[in-house]
Amino acid sequence: MFKKKITLLALSAIFSLPVYASVGEVEDDDYGTEHQELDDDLHTSLGMTVTTHADGHKEVEDGNGNHYSYSLQVNGATNNGCPSGQTVCYRDFGDGSGTIEVNYNTGRSELAHPESHNEIELDEHAAQLGFSIVSKTNSVMTVHHAASGSEYSVRNSPQMVRGAAGLNPGIRIEDNGRIVERYTDGWEQEILLVR
């Protein structure tokens, strides 16, 4: 369990790697050096890979083939650095949201929030069911159902899995009540109600 938690924390940290992560930090370059240190830590220490998508969200795969999707947001708080010798450290919020705080020894901090694998497809599939996404804050989406006027708060699970063959893309509700988004490339991601 502890190893899984560390892996999850590290995965979320990898998502913070922007396309410019290999560029050294210059004035106002928004976490350039920190992201390079994060990249180095996750790759070297944990053997993880990261993909940065055009919309800026990051997807990480660990050595066990687990796949996660996150976006990073600057955390307004500063931190007291990391334990001796560490350039990057992580803290799970422990609230079940999948959000992870990524701290750098520079005192800077970011929040890794679970993110949709493909937001455009999610919007399209929600619309097919009569829902529209009216706002999104810290990965929590407020969705509106046109016919009933009801609004719900939902978020994506950070973990993604390869779905079974033969299922169509779209949002489905399984017999056990789970809400699952299936993307056209076969990845699936659970949509969770926020209580």
N, C-alpha and C positions, 0 to 999 in steps of 0.2 A: 504494500500500500504506500509506504513512504517513497519507494523508488518511483512508483507511478505518479505520485504527487510532484516529485522533483522533475520528472520527465515532462509533465504537463506545464509546470512553471517554466521550464526551459523552452518548451515549444512556443508558449505565448511570447516569450522574449524574442524568439527568432523572428516573429512577425513584425517586429519593429524595424527590421532591416529595410531601409529604402533602397531604391535603385542606386543612389549615390553613396552607399555605405562605404565603398572603398576610397572615397575622396576624404582627405584629411580635413579636420575642422578648421574653418576660417570664421571670421567674425560674422555672426548672424546666419551660419549655415545649418542650424537646426539639427543638432545631434549627430553630426557627421562622424566625429571621433568615437562617440559612445556607441553608435551603431556598428562601427567597425570592430570595436572591442566585443560587442555582443555577438556579432557574426563569428569572430574567432573563438569565443568561449563555447558557443553552441556546436560549432563544427568540430573543433578540436577535442573538447571535453566530452561531448555527448553524441557525436557522430550524426547530427541531424542535418537535413537539407531544407532549404526554404525556397519558395517561389513567390515573387512579388508580381501581382496582377496590375493591369493598366489602371484600375480604379484605386490602387494603393493598398488594398488589403493583402495580407500575407498568409500563405499556407505553409505549414510545417509538417514534415514527416519524420518520425523518430525511427530508430533502428529496428523497431518491431513492426513497422509498417502502419502504425497509427497515424492518422491524418487529421489535422486541425486547421481551422480558419479563424483568423483574428484581424482586427484593425487596431492601430495604436493611436492614442490621444495623449497629448502632453498633460501631465498631472500638475496641477497648480501648486501642489506642495513640494517642498524640497525635502531631501532625506539627509540622514547623518552619514551617508556613505555606506560602504559595504565592509564586512569583516576583513580583518587584516589580510592583505594579499589578493583580495578579489576586486576585479574591476567592474563586474556586473553581479547583481544578486536579485532574487525574486521573492515575492511574498504573495501567497494565495489569500484572497480576501476571506475565504472560508464561508461565504454566504451562498454557495451553490450556483452562483451566476457564471462561473468560469472566468471571471475577471481576475487578472494577475497584475500586480504592481511590479514594474521593472525599474530597479534603482541602479544608478551608476555611481562610481566612487567620486565623481565630480559634484555630487549633490543634486544632479538632475534626476527627474523621475517621469515615467510614462505609465499609462494604464493600457493593458492589452485586453480588449473586449472581444467576445465572440462575434463573428461576422458571417454574413451569408456568403456562400461559395460564389453565387452569381446573383447579385441584387436585381439585375434587369429581368432575369427569369422569374425570380421570386415575385416581383411586381406584377408580371404578366399572369403568373399562375394564381396569385391572389385575386386579380381582377376577374379571372374566369369563374371564381366562386362568389363574386359580388363584393369583394373587399378591396379597400384602397389603404395604402400606408399614408397616414396623415402627418406623422412626425416620428423622429428617431433621435433618442438621446442616450448616450452611453450604451449603445446596442439594444436598448429597449424600444420596440416599435409600438406605436399606437395605431391600430388598424380599425377602420370604420366599415361596417356592413351597410351598404346602401339601402337594401330592402327593409331591414329592421331598424336602422338608425343606431344600432348597438356599437359600442367601441370596446376593444379589448387591448390589453398590453401583452405583448409577446416578445420573445427573444430567440435567437438561434442557439442551439447547442454548439460548443466549439468543435466537437468531434464530428467527423464525416466518415461514412462507410460506403463501400461499393454495394449498390443495390443488386438484387436478383435480376437475372435476365428476363426480358419479356414485359417488364412494367413500363407504362407510359410516363413521360415527364409530367409533373404537376404536383399539386398538394393532395395528399390523401389522409383520411382518418382511419387508423387501423382499429380492429375489433377491441383492442385493449385501451383505446382512447388516445393513443399516441398520434400526434400530427407530424407528418413527414413530408418534406419537400424533396422531390426527385428531379434532378437537373438533367438536361439533355445528354450530358457526357457520362451519365450513370452514377454520379456521386449522389448520396442521400444525406440529409441533415435534418435532425429533429427540430421542430418549432415548439417552444415551451411557453405555456401560459405563465405570466408573472402574477403572483398573488399579492 
